[in-house]
């Protein structure tokens, strides 16, 4: 009986900590509905005079990295 009560107490403690991050908020936008200014992300900014890897070169690079891992 002592183990059963211990299991119930631990279950309640762990479920309370798991639900602690679930805070309801009214009027907040959903994660997909965040408005943006229309500016591209820093990773998407094109650098003049620099070209990216071709798809064949990128495929070869990924294959070599896959063999090394």
C-alpha positions, 0 to 999 in steps of 0.5 A, spaced: 500 500 500 505 504 501 508 503 494 501 505 491 501 511 495 508 513 493 506 511 485 500 516 486 504 522 489 510 521 484 504 521 478 501 527 481 508 531 481 510 529 474 503 531 471 503 537 475 510 539 472 508 537 465 502 541 465 506 547 468 507 550 461 500 550 458 498 557 460 491 559 456 491 566 453 486 569 450 487 574 444 494 571 443 495 570 435 496 562 434 503 560 432 502 560 425 498 567 425 504 572 427 504 578 423 511 580 419 513 586 416 515 582 409 522 583 410 526 576 409 529 572 414 537 574 415 538 567 412 535 569 406 538 575 404 542 575 397 549 577 397 551 580 390 556 577 387 556 570 390 553 564 387 550 558 391 552 551 390 549 547 384 544 541 386 549 536 383 555 539 387 550 539 393 548 532 392 556 530 392 557 534 398 552 531 402 554 524 399 561 525 402 559 527 409 554 521 409 560 516 408 564 520 413 559 520 418 
